[in-house]
Amino acid sequence: MFRSLRAAPVPARSRADRNDSTSIRTPPTRAVALVTVAVTVVTVALGAVTGTAVLLIGLLVFLPAFASALCTPRQTAFVSAWVSVVVIVPVALSTEQLADRVTLALFALGFGALAVYGSWLRITREGALVRLRSTAAAMQRQILRPLPLLTDDVLVDGVYEPVQQDKLVGGDIYDVAATPWGTRVLIGDVQGKGLAAIGMAIDVVGAFREAAHREPTVTALVDSLEAAVVRHNGYAEQRGEPERFVTAVVLGVDAGTETQLVTCGHIPPYLLHDGTVTAVDGGTEHAPLGLADLVDEPRTVSWFPFPTGATLLLCTDGITEARSPTGTFYPLETRLAGHIDITAGRLTHALADDVHAFAEGPQQDDLAVLAVRRSPHRISSTPTPSPPGPAPTA
C-alpha cells in the first residue's frame, strides 16, 4: 500500500514572515528624507534664535553617521550630500568666521564620505549574514521537515526552538515517515549541546528516514537507530570526542484501533481525549539509544488505544525541565488540562508560550513539542496489512 507524506497548508502570512526574516530591513527613503529635512530646519531655527548658528549647524556633521547605521548607502549618500550643502552654502554667502566655516565644510565632506563607506560595509556584511542564514534555514528544512505534516493516518504539528537561535538546529530531533506499515513518528533528544550534538542529531534523523521505509516492525526500526548512534559514537571516539546517547520515543500509527510505542529513556506521550489528559503507559522504559549494550532485555513494543479525534502530545525535556524563578519545574500534565479542546497547531504554540511565561527568563534548553492528531475516518477493526516481506516480530 502506498502512503504519502505531505506538508499541510501553511497560511500565506507565515510564508511572508519567513521571507521577512531573511531580508535586510532599512527605513523608507521618504522617511529618511523627511527626518533629515526636519532635523536641519530645527537646527537652523535654533541657531538663528540663539545666535549660535555655526555651532549648531556643526552638529549636523554627525547626522550621516547615524544614517550609516540604519540606511542604505544611497540613502546615506543623500543625507551626506544634504548636510554638505547646508554647511557649505554659508561659506559661499559670508566671509564671517571664514576659517571656522571652511573647516566645518571640510569635516562635513569627510564625515559624509566615511558614512557612505560605513553604510556600504554594513550592508555588505549584513547581506552575507542573510545569505548564511538563508542557507542555514534551507539546511534546517532538510534536517527537520517544516511542520505541520500530514499523512493518511495523522496530522503532526508542533514547535521547534533550539536554545541557540543562530544555529536553527539543536540537539532535539523529530521526524515523520509515511510507510507501507503506517506512519512512524520520532521525537528525541541528543545528550549535550553544540555542533557535536547536532552531528548526532543529523545521523539519527537520517537513519530514521531510511529504516522507517525498510523495517516492517517498530522494534527493528529502533534497532537501526541504535546502530546509527553506536556508529556515530565510534567515529567520535576516533576523533577524541565524548560519546553521546539519545533519548527517543518512536510511534507506529496505522488504521488499527491501537498504536505502537517504544520508549527509550524519553518522556512518555500524553493522550488528550474526551476532556481528559492521560500519560501513556509505555510499559518497560528501555535504555536510551546508544546504551543498549548496558542492559540484557531487548526493546519491545507497547500497544495503547489511540481513538479518532484524540491527540498525542510528544515533547522533550525543554518543556518538562523548564523552571520558574523559584525553581519549580513546569507542571506539564496540569497545564495540558487547560488546552484540551483546541487544534494541534494551537495546542503546541500555546504550550510553548506558556512555558516561556512560566520560566520568565531566557530559554535554557532546546524545546520540541509535537501534537499527533488521529485523522478522522481512518480507524478500522484490523491493523493495516503488512506488505510481502519478513513477518513482524513486535
Beta strands, then each sheet from edge to edge (+ up, - down):
strand 1: 6-7
strand 2: 149-150
strand 3: 154-161
strand 4: 172-179
strand 5: 182-190
strand 6: 246-253
strand 7: 258-264
strand 8: 270-273
strand 9: 276-279
strand 10: 302-305
strand 11: 311-315
strand 12: 367-374
sheet 1: 1+ 2- 3+ 12- 11+ 8- 9+
sheet 2: 4+ 5- 6+ 7- 10+
end
